[in-house]
Amino acid sequence: MTAAVLKPGSRIVAAMSGGVDSSVTAALLKRQGYDVIGITLQLYPSDTAPARKGACCAGADIYDAKRVAQSLNIPHYVLDYESRFRKNVIEDFAESYARGETPIPCVRCNERVKFADLLDTARELGAQAMATGHYVRRVDGAIGAELHAAADAARDQSYFLFATTQAQLDYLRFPLGDMEKTEVRAIAADLGLVNAAKPDSQDICFVPEGRYTSIVNRVKPDAARPGDIVDLTGVVLGRHDGVVNFTVGQRKGLGLSGNEEPLFVLRLDPVNARVVVGPRAALGSSSIVLREVNWLGPQAGPFEARVKVRSMRPPVAATVTPLANGAARVELAAPEDAIAPGQACVFYEMGGSRVLGGGWIAAQAAAAA
């Protein structure tokens, strides 16, 4: 089903985080003649909201969003999503680390909060669409909306939106997908928005100063179980204070010295509280099994695609094979280093920008010697 074309005067909810991107999104929609309603989510108690520079969704951001909405003369509402965010994002983040994974909470936030609960609220307000400031493109296709990488590759956020369903994509709009950041800031400055020069959000919003273990230890205090650091043959090389302190590919902080070559974390075994280490040559993987795969394109039999196994890595050639129960197998044309369970593998069409789907990395196999 092709998504409906919005006409001037249609009501659109703009998700306003308080940053320049979502603010310009609301401004552009207002300029184009839509009936815009701004909504900001309160994700933390007002007295404990993050205040560090580079955080997002903090208490000061709510104030910035309010001021922008006032300057644009649009209604603005603040919704208390604290309990939903804690359960669906923060607790999931801690549980993922306890399982020996390396989670991506921004994906979970989009999947379980912004594009689920908030989208439902937008519909309740009578909106024909909801818009965000993500740098991705939405293209109307023959059988529904398609998700494409942003025109500006340096700003592209499509990796973080792989879990967006077809129904959600039909309802969503991304006005910044064809723009560069410099153009967005120029529009904000021209409109006199209070956050025109506001720094971009960085890192994970609820992790103070990047110390994710403090969150894990608070939410899952039993996860930090001491254990052994072992090599590939099982020989004990040292001790650790908990697998939650490590991620696949990590080199620093192992507390090991005197080895012939640098050692890296190859995999984590939370059941036995073991950290398995080895040389860089053992980091490569060529086969990946995915769970909770979300499909946004054709999935009949194996198909060739370009895949990203980390947000900051370029896509590489692979063959994707759909499996039963929402799983898939990905065979990489060339091994990739440090593929970590808990990260995402996202599929892009060969020779194009369309996102065909993606899933969570459940396991990886070492590259053939």
N, C-alpha and C positions, 0 to 999 in steps of 0.2 A: 504494500500500500504506500503510495506516495504521500509524503507529509504535506499538510496544508500550507498554502502560501499566505503569509501574514500581510494584511492590508494596513495602511496608516490608520491609527485609531485603535488597533488591536491592543489588548492589554498584555504586557510582558513584565514578568518579575525579573529584576536584576539582582543577582546575588552580589552583595557589596561587602567585601572583606575589610575595607578601609584603605586598601592600596590603590595605586594609581591606575592599574589595569582595569579593575572592576569599576572604578569611578568613571573612567573614560567610556567603558562599555555602557553604563547608564546614560552618560551624556550623549553618546552617539545615537542611542535609541530614542531619547527625548528629541534630539534634533531631527530625526527621521519621522517624527509625528506619531510615535507610539504612546500609549497610555502606560507609563512606566511606574512600577512600584519597587522601591528598594527594600531589600531584606538583608539584615546582618545577623549572623549567628553568634550568640554568646556561648563559648565552649568551655569557659572556666568560671569559677566563682569570682566576682568582681574584686575581691580582696586578695586573690592569689593569681590573677592573670599575669602571664609573662610580660615583662617590661624590658627585656634585653633588646638591644639593637639588632635588627635583622629578623626578629620573630614575626610571626603573622598571627592573626586572630586574637591579638592581645587587647587589653582593656582600652588602651589609647586608640586602637584601630576602630573601635565602635564609635568613639567620639568623632574621629575623622570622617567615618561614613555618614554620620548624622549631619556634619557640617557640609559635606558635599551634596547630600540630598537636599538640604535647605537651599544651597546656592542654585541647584537645578530646579527647585520648586516642584519636587516630587514627594509623594508620601514615603515614609521610611518607618520600618518596624524592626525591633530587635527581638529575636526569638531565643528562649533559653533552651539550648540543646546540650547542656552540660552532661546530664546523665546518659544521653544517647552516645555522645562523643566518648565519654569515659568507657562505656561498655563495648561499643563497636570498634573503637580505634585504640585507645590507650591499653585496655585490658588485652585486646587481641595482639597488640605490639609486644607486651610482656610475655604472653603465652607463646608467641612465635619464637622469641629468643630462648625461652625455656625448652623448646623443642629442638634447639640447635639450628634454627633458621636465622636468616637476615631479612627482616620484614621491610615493607615499604608502606608506612602508615598513610602517606598522602593518597595512595590508591584506595585504601580502605575508607578513608574519609570521603573521597568522591563517590565510591561505590555504595557505602552504607549510610551516609549522612546527607551530603549535598545533593546527590542525584537520586536519593530515595525519599527520605523524610521531607527535605526542603522542596523537592519537586512535587510531592503530594500536597504540600501547603500552597504552592503556586497554583495548582489546579483548584484547590478549595477557594482561592481568591478570585477565581474566574479568569485566570490568565490563559492565553492561547499558547504561550511559550515561556520558557525560562532561559535567561542569558547569563553567561559567566565571562570572566576576563581571561579564560584560558587561551593560550596560543595554539589553536588547532583549527582546522577547517572542516566545515560541514557542507557536504555537497549533496544536493537532491539527485538521487539515482532513480532508475526505472522501477525498483521495488521498495524504495524507502531511502532514508538519508544515509549517506556514507560518511565515515570518519576518515579525514586525511591529515597528514602531517602539515604543520604550519608552513607558510611561505618562507619565513625566516627560520632556517634550520637551527640557528643558534638559540632560538627561543622556543622551539617546538616542545610541546608537552603531551603529545599523543601517547607516549609510552605510559604515562600516568593515568590515561583514560581508557585503557584497553578493556576494562571491565564494564564499560558503559553498554547497556543493552540496546537492542534495536528500537524498542519502544521509547526508551529514554532519549535516544539520539534523535528520533523523530520530533520530540518535543523541545529539545535544546537548541540554543543558538550561540554562536561564538563570533561576535563581531570583529575581534582582533586578529583572526586567523590569517588574513592577507596583509597584515601590517608589521612594520618593524618597531622595536621599542622606542627608537628615537622619534618616530612619528607619533606614537602614543603620548610620549612626554611633551611633545610640542603642542599637541591638542590640549592637554591638561593645562599647560602654561598659558595658552591662548585664551582658555576659558577662565583662567584665574583660580583653578582648583587649589585648595589648601595643601593638597598632597602631591602636587606636580613634581616636586623634587624628592619625594620620599624614597628611601632606599628599598630595593627589592627584598622580599622576605627570603630568608636563607635557613637551611637545615630543617630540623623537625620542630614544629612550633611548641610542643609540650616538653621538649627535652632541654633542661637548663644547661646552657653553656656546652652543649654537645655531649654531656655525660649521660648517655642512655642507660647505663647500668644503674644509676640512682632510681630511675623509673621502674626498671625491672625488679630491683631488690625491694622496692616499696610495694609493688603490686603482687609480685610472686616471690616472697622472701625465701621460700624453700628451693628456689631454682639454682641458687649459688652453692652447689654441692661440690666440694673439693674432689679432685681426682688426678689421674695420671696423664702426662703428655707422653705419647708413644710414637715410634716410627712405624713405617708400613709393615714391618714384621712383628710388631707388638712389643718391641723392646722399650722399656720405660726409660725416658730421657730426663724427666723432671716431673714436677707437680704443678697444679693450677688451683685457683680458688673458685672455679665454676665455668662451665662452658659458655655461659652468658657473656663472658668477657672477651669472646673470640668470634671471628667470622672467617669464612673461607677466603684464602688468599692473604691473610694477615701475616706479616713478618715480624713487626716490632712487638715488644711486650711479652715475648715468649719466655724470657728468662733463661734462654739456652745460649751457651757459648762454647767455643773450642771445637766446632764442627768443621769438617772439610769444606763445606759449602753452606750458604745461607739456607735456613729451613723456613717453610711456609706452612700455614694451616691448610691441610688438604680436605679434611672433613671433621665433623663433630658427632660424637656419640653420646647424647645426653642420657640414654638409658644406663650406660656403664660409666658415665661421667668421664669420658676420655676425649682428649684432643689429639687427633692424628696429624702428624707433621711429616714433611718430606721435602725434597729438592724442588726447585722451580719446574724442572722438566716433568714432574708428576702432577702439576696443576692443570694441565690441559684436559679438556673433555670434548668428546665429539658426539655424544648421544645424550639426550635429555628427555626425561619423562615429566609431563605436566599434569596438574590437577585443576579442577574448577575452570576449565577452558570456556571462554566467552567467544562466540563466533559472530563476526560482523560481515562475513563474506562467504563465498562458496566453500563447501567442505566435503565434496564428494571424492572420496579416495585420497591417496597421497597427492600433494601438490608442491610445486616449487615456490619458495618465498624468500624474502630477506627477513632476518629475525634480529631483534636486539635482546641481549641477555642482561644488560645493565643500561640504566638510563643515559649514561654519558658515553656509551660506546656506539660506534657506527654500526648499522645493520650489516649482517653477513649472509651469504647464500646458505640455504638449508632446504631440506625436504621435510614437510610436515605431514604426519599421518594421524588422522582422527582415530581415537579409540573409544571403547565403550565407557559408559559412566562418567562422561564429561572429561575424559583424559585425552592426551595426545602424546605422540612421540616425535621428537625433532632430531634429525640427523644433520649435523653441521658439515658443510663441505670442507672445512678446515677446523682443527681444534681451537677452542677458546679457553683462556685461562680463568681460573677462579670463578667458575659458575656455582653460585650459592643457592641452596634450597631456601625458599622464602622470597627470593627475588622473582621478577616476572620475565617471561619470554614473550615478546610481542611480534606478531607476524605482519609484514608489509608486502604488498604485491610487488612482483618482480618488475622493475623498470617504471614504477609509479610511486605515488605517495599514499595510497589507500591503506588503511589499517584493516586487515582481514580477521583479526582476533588476537587472542593471547591467553596465557594461563600462568599459574603459579608453578615455579620449579619445585618438583617433589624429590627428584633424584637425578644424578648425573653419572655417566660412565666414563672412565679414563680413556684417553685416546690410545689407539693401538700403537704399540712400540714400533 
